[in-house]
Amino acid sequence: MKKVILLLLNCFILSSSFGQASTIIAKFSRFYKANQADSIYTLFSAPMKSALHAEGNRQFFKEMKEQLGEITGTTASPVQTGSITEFRLSFEKPIMDYAVYIENEKVAGIYQKEISKKRADALPDESPDNFSVENKIGKLYGTLTLPKQQGKVPVVVMIGGSGPTDRNMNQGKELSTNSFLMLAKGLAANGIAAVRYDKRAVGKSAAATQTANISLDDYINDANLFFNKLSADSRFSKVIILGHSEGALIGLIAALQVKPAAYISLCGMEHNLVDLMGQQLKPVLSLTEYQIFREIADSLKAGKMVKRAMPSTFAPLFTPSSQSFLISSLKYDASTEIKKLNIPLLVVGGTTDIQIPAVAATHLAKLNSRATLKIIPGMNHILKKAPLDQALNVATYSIPSLPLHPGLLPVITAFIKSNIK
């Protein structure tokens, strides 16, 4: 999972001195304080004006002022990139910062940034390596969280999403959520055990790497190892599989293979990874770029690697290893596979999920008569309460102390207790 950038211009072709840049950022701040969005617009480079037209610019700065308040600080970055001078803006409401890039006396880009001040809001580390399995290339480490009650209890295998996501649903500063840690603790408080784990090549499982290209089946097989070990453990009455985002697809296929007591999909995709990428990229690509993306997608769906030149806007998504992984994943389509599942299943979506819209959960649930659908108002992709506004929504991705959406845990515990006897 990648950080969403509100406005990113990829090519900077002009130049300026630091003194000139300081003058521009001073004008920017003065116009912002005076609510003069049109004046700010005159500071933009031609690509910026093309990317954000005058009316969109007015709306952008109106929402910024409402959400963040006045600019309280302007700091030049000590490290400059080529001819670009970066200034960090801080605001009255410390939800996020913005970086403004100046080049040749013009504003060449605006980025959303994590607030620069240090936060003392991380939860204590409650992730002991007390549960592990071994695959063919190494050991995968996880954390088993147990309820205090005696006797056999149900246990949930929790499968994380795409990218280097660790057992707590974190990927460093830009994705620091602790959502799986909070969910495991919440389940334990309700008499349900949980295992969450660092997938291969991530966190404590970093040594479990391989030189050959990884496939989606590798992740599925790893999930099955955790399931099988828990199934053989006398402490547990039933084993449930829960997957989030890409992990929901992994968990779905694993559930078809190992037959858990139930399956839970949190913010899962409707079809496959390539189609999901297309949905996420289409709003930010030009027509020409999107057409190139579609051609690449068609080649991958035909099982063919692509070696052509690609636009810089999405070329990093299609490295040879990424293409190999995507081709391996295309043998599975969530809408097809979910029809085959003959166990109780819960499909959960959030109305403010800006990565996988809640309609995906609605469509998936309709495909299986045993499915329970829950759409949680105001829940975003990382399972936190957030507005639909993109900037404020993404800001929650780097505040690990934010609690889970209050509607999520009751939905999951009620489903497990009503279906697991």
C-alpha positions in Angstrom: 0.0 0.0 0.0 1.5 3.6 -1.2 1.0 7.0 0.3 -1.4 9.1 -1.7 0.1 12.4 -3.0 -2.5 15.1 -3.4 -0.6 16.9 -6.2 2.7 15.6 -7.7 4.3 17.0 -10.9 6.9 14.6 -12.1 9.1 16.7 -14.3 10.8 19.9 -13.1 12.6 21.5 -16.0 13.2 25.1 -14.9 15.8 26.6 -12.4 16.1 29.3 -9.7 18.2 30.6 -6.9 17.4 30.3 -3.2 16.8 34.0 -2.9 14.3 34.1 -5.7 12.6 31.0 -4.2 12.3 32.8 -0.8 10.6 35.7 -2.4 8.1 33.4 -4.1 7.3 31.4 -0.9 6.8 34.8 0.9 4.3 35.8 -1.7 2.6 32.4 -1.5 2.2 32.7 2.3 0.9 36.3 2.1 -1.7 35.4 -0.6 -2.8 32.4 1.4 -3.3 34.5 4.5 -5.4 37.0 2.5 -7.5 34.2 0.9 -6.2 35.2 -2.6 -6.2 31.9 -4.3 -6.2 33.5 -7.8 -3.0 35.4 -6.8 -1.4 32.1 -5.7 -2.4 30.7 -9.1 -0.2 33.4 -10.8 2.8 31.9 -9.0 2.3 28.5 -10.6 4.4 27.0 -13.4 2.7 26.1 -16.7 2.5 22.4 -15.8 1.0 23.3 -12.4 -1.7 25.4 -14.1 -2.4 22.6 -16.5 -2.7 20.1 -13.6 -4.9 22.4 -11.4 -7.1 24.8 -13.3 -8.2 28.1 -11.7 -11.5 26.9 -10.3 -9.9 23.8 -8.9 -7.2 25.9 -7.4 -9.8 28.1 -5.6 -11.5 25.0 -4.2 -8.2 23.4 -3.2 -7.0 26.4 -1.1 -10.5 27.0 0.4 -10.5 23.4 1.7 -6.9 23.7 2.9 -7.8 26.8 4.9 -10.9 25.2 6.4 -9.0 22.0 7.3 -5.6 23.3 8.4 -6.1 26.9 9.3 -3.4 29.5 8.8 0.2 28.9 7.9 2.3 29.1 11.1 5.7 28.3 9.8 7.8 28.3 6.6 11.1 26.3 6.7 13.5 25.8 3.8 14.7 22.2 3.4 18.5 21.9 4.1 18.8 19.5 1.2 17.8 20.7 -2.2 17.2 18.6 -5.3 18.9 19.9 -8.4 17.5 23.3 -9.2 14.5 22.9 -6.9 14.1 24.6 -3.6 11.8 22.9 -1.1 9.9 24.8 1.6 7.9 23.1 4.4 4.7 24.8 5.5 3.2 24.0 8.9 -0.3 25.0 10.0 -2.5 25.9 13.0 -4.1 22.5 13.0 -1.2 20.0 13.0 -2.8 17.3 10.8 -0.2 17.5 8.1 2.4 19.7 6.5 2.8 20.7 2.9 6.0 21.0 0.9 6.1 23.6 -1.8 8.7 23.2 -4.6 10.0 26.4 -6.2 11.9 26.4 -9.5 12.7 29.4 -11.8 10.6 31.7 -9.6 7.5 29.5 -10.0 5.7 27.0 -7.8 6.5 23.7 -9.5 4.8 21.3 -7.2 2.8 20.9 -3.9 3.2 17.7 -1.8 1.3 16.5 1.3 3.8 15.6 4.0 3.7 14.1 7.5 3.9 16.8 10.1 7.6 17.6 10.9 7.3 17.7 14.7 7.9 14.4 16.5 4.8 12.6 17.8 4.7 10.8 21.1 1.7 8.9 20.0 2.9 5.4 19.1 1.5 2.6 21.1 3.9 0.5 23.1 5.4 -2.4 21.2 3.2 -5.4 22.0 4.4 -7.7 19.3 6.4 -10.5 20.8 7.7 -13.2 18.4 5.8 -15.9 20.1 4.3 -17.8 17.1 6.2 -18.8 13.9 6.2 -21.1 10.9 8.8 -22.2 8.4 8.4 -22.2 4.7 11.0 -23.5 2.2 13.1 -20.3 2.4 13.0 -19.4 6.1 11.1 -18.6 9.2 8.0 -16.3 9.3 7.5 -14.6 12.7 4.2 -13.6 14.2 2.4 -12.6 17.4 -0.2 -14.7 19.1 -2.6 -12.6 21.2 -4.6 -14.7 23.7 -7.7 -13.8 25.7 -7.6 -14.1 29.5 -10.3 -16.7 29.7 -9.6 -20.4 30.2 -10.5 -23.2 27.8 -10.6 -23.5 24.1 -11.2 -20.3 22.1 -11.6 -19.4 18.4 -8.5 -17.9 16.8 -8.2 -15.6 13.8 -5.3 -15.7 11.2 -4.9 -12.0 10.2 -3.3 -11.5 6.7 -2.0 -8.0 5.8 -2.2 -6.1 2.6 0.2 -5.3 -0.3 3.7 -4.0 -0.1 6.1 -4.4 2.8 3.3 -4.4 5.4 4.2 -5.8 8.7 2.1 -7.7 11.3 0.7 -4.5 12.7 -0.3 -3.0 9.3 2.7 -0.6 9.2 5.2 0.3 6.6 7.4 2.8 8.3 6.5 6.4 8.8 4.3 6.8 5.7 2.0 3.9 6.7 2.0 3.8 10.5 -1.4 2.6 11.6 -1.1 -0.2 14.2 -4.5 -1.3 13.0 -3.9 -5.1 13.2 -2.3 -4.6 16.7 -5.5 -2.8 17.8 -7.7 -5.4 16.2 -5.9 -8.3 17.8 -6.2 -6.7 21.3 -9.9 -5.9 20.7 -10.6 -9.5 19.7 -8.7 -10.8 22.8 -10.9 -8.6 25.0 -13.9 -10.4 23.5 -12.6 -13.9 24.1 -11.1 -14.4 20.6 -7.4 -15.2 20.0 -5.5 -13.8 16.9 -2.3 -14.4 15.1 -0.8 -11.6 12.9 2.6 -12.0 11.2 5.3 -10.4 9.2 5.1 -11.8 5.7 8.2 -13.0 3.9 11.0 -10.4 3.4 9.3 -8.0 5.9 10.1 -7.1 9.5 11.3 -10.0 11.6 10.7 -12.3 8.6 13.2 -10.3 6.5 15.5 -13.4 6.2 12.8 -15.3 4.5 13.7 -14.1 1.0 14.4 -15.7 -2.3 16.1 -14.7 -5.5 13.4 -16.0 -7.8 10.3 -13.8 -8.4 7.6 -14.1 -5.7 4.1 -15.1 -6.6 0.7 -14.6 -5.0 0.6 -18.4 -4.4 3.7 -18.0 -2.2 1.7 -15.7 0.1 -1.3 -18.1 0.0 1.0 -21.0 1.0 2.4 -19.0 3.9 -1.1 -18.2 5.2 -1.9 -21.9 5.0 1.1 -22.7 7.1 -0.2 -20.5 9.9 -3.7 -22.0 9.5 -2.4 -25.5 9.7 -0.3 -24.9 12.8 -3.2 -23.2 14.6 -5.6 -26.0 13.6 -3.3 -28.5 15.3 -3.1 -26.5 18.5 -5.3 -27.9 21.2 -5.9 -24.4 22.7 -8.2 -23.4 19.9 -11.7 -24.5 19.0 -12.0 -23.1 15.5 -9.7 -21.2 13.1 -11.0 -18.2 11.1 -9.2 -16.5 8.2 -9.2 -12.7 8.0 -7.6 -10.7 5.2 -7.2 -7.0 4.6 -6.9 -5.4 1.1 -4.6 -7.6 -1.0 -4.6 -9.9 2.0 -8.4 -10.4 1.5 -7.7 -12.0 -1.8 -4.9 -14.1 -0.3 -7.2 -15.1 2.5 -10.0 -16.0 0.1 -7.9 -18.4 -1.9 -6.4 -19.9 1.3 -9.9 -20.4 2.7 -10.9 -22.4 -0.4 -7.8 -24.6 0.1 -7.8 -25.2 3.9 -11.5 -24.9 4.8 -11.5 -22.6 7.9 -14.6 -22.2 10.1 -15.2 -18.8 8.5 -13.7 -16.1 6.3 -13.6 -12.3 6.8 -12.8 -9.8 4.1 -11.8 -6.3 5.1 -11.7 -3.7 2.3 -11.0 -6.4 -0.3 -10.8 -5.9 -4.0 -13.7 -6.8 -6.3 -11.7 -8.4 -9.1 -7.9 -8.6 -9.4 -4.9 -6.5 -8.7 -4.4 -5.2 -12.3 -8.0 -4.0 -12.5 -7.7 -2.4 -9.1 -4.5 -0.5 -10.2 -6.5 0.7 -13.2 -9.3 2.1 -11.0 -6.8 3.9 -8.8 -4.7 5.3 -11.7 -7.4 6.4 -14.1 -8.4 9.6 -12.3 -4.8 10.8 -12.2 -3.5 9.8 -15.7 -4.0 11.6 -19.0 -6.0 9.9 -21.7 -2.8 8.9 -23.5 -1.2 7.6 -20.3 -4.3 5.6 -19.4 -4.4 4.0 -22.8 -0.8 2.9 -22.4 -1.7 1.5 -19.0 -4.6 -0.5 -20.6 -2.2 -1.9 -23.2 0.2 -3.0 -20.5 -2.7 -4.5 -18.5 -3.9 -6.5 -21.5 -0.4 -7.9 -22.0 -0.1 -9.0 -18.4 -3.5 -10.6 -18.5 -2.3 -12.6 -21.5 0.7 -13.7 -19.4 3.2 -11.6 -21.3 5.9 -9.4 -19.7 6.1 -5.8 -21.1 9.5 -4.3 -22.0 8.2 -1.1 -23.7 9.0 2.4 -22.4 6.4 3.6 -19.9 5.3 7.0 -18.6 7.2 8.0 -15.4 3.8 8.4 -13.7 3.5 4.6 -13.3 6.7 3.0 -14.6 7.8 2.1 -11.1 4.7 -0.1 -10.7 5.8 -2.3 -13.6 9.3 -3.5 -12.8 10.1 -7.0 -14.1 9.6 -8.5 -10.6 6.3 -6.6 -10.2 5.1 -7.8 -13.6 5.9 -11.3 -12.7 4.0 -11.0 -9.4 1.0 -9.4 -11.2 0.8 -12.2 -13.8 0.9 -14.8 -11.1 -2.0 -13.0 -9.3 -4.2 -12.8 -12.4 -5.2 -16.5 -12.1 -7.4 -15.4 -9.3 -10.4 -13.0 -9.5 -12.2 -12.3 -6.2 -15.6 -12.2 -7.8 -15.2 -15.6 -9.3 -13.5 -17.2 -6.3 -16.0 -16.0 -3.7 -18.8 -17.9 -5.3 -17.0 -21.2 -4.5 -16.8 -20.5 -0.7 -19.2 -22.7 1.3 -18.6 -21.4 4.8 -19.9 -18.3 6.7 -18.2 -15.2 5.4 -18.2 -11.6 6.4 -17.5 -8.9 3.8 -16.7 -5.4 5.2 -16.2 -2.1 3.4 -15.9 1.5 4.5 -17.7 4.5 3.0 -14.5 6.7 3.1 -12.2 4.1 1.7 -10.3 6.0 -1.0 -8.4 2.9 -2.2 -11.1 0.3 -2.6 -14.6 1.8 -2.6 -17.3 0.2 -0.4 -19.2 -0.8 -3.5 -16.6 -3.6 -4.0 -17.8 -5.2 -0.8 -21.4 -4.8 -1.8 -20.8 -6.5 -5.1 -18.8 -9.3 -3.6 -21.4 -10.1 -0.9 -24.1 -10.4 -3.5 -22.2 -13.3 -5.1 -22.4 -15.7 -2.2 -25.7 -16.5 -0.3 -23.8 -17.2 2.9 -22.2 -13.8 3.0 -22.9 -11.1 5.6 -22.3 -7.6 4.3 -21.4 -4.7 6.6 -20.7 -1.2 5.2 -19.3 1.0 7.9 -20.0 4.7 7.6 -16.9 6.9 7.9 -14.3 4.0 7.9 -11.4 4.3 5.6 -9.0 1.8 4.1 -6.8 1.5 7.2 -9.9 0.8 9.3 -9.9 4.2 11.0 -12.6 6.9 11.2 -11.8 9.5 8.5 -13.6 12.0 6.2 -13.8 11.4 2.5 -11.6 14.4 1.8 -8.4 12.9 0.4 -5.9 15.0 2.3 -7.4 14.5 5.7 -8.1 10.8 4.9 -4.5 10.1 4.1 -3.3 12.1 7.1 -4.7 9.2 9.3 -2.3 6.8 7.6 0.6 8.2 9.7 -1.0 8.6 13.1 -0.6 5.2 14.8 -2.4 6.2 18.0 -5.8 6.8 16.2 -8.2 4.1 17.4 -9.9 1.7 15.1 -13.3 2.9 13.7 -15.7 2.2 16.6 -18.0 0.3 14.4 -15.5 -2.4 13.2 -14.7 -4.5 16.2 -18.4 -5.1 17.2 -19.2 -6.2 13.6 -16.3 -8.8 13.6 -16.9 -10.1 17.1 -20.7 -10.4 16.5 -20.1 -12.4 13.3 -17.6 -14.8 14.9 -19.7 -15.4 18.0 -22.9 -16.0 16.0 -21.2 -18.3 13.5 -18.6 -20.2 15.5 -20.1 -22.6 17.9 
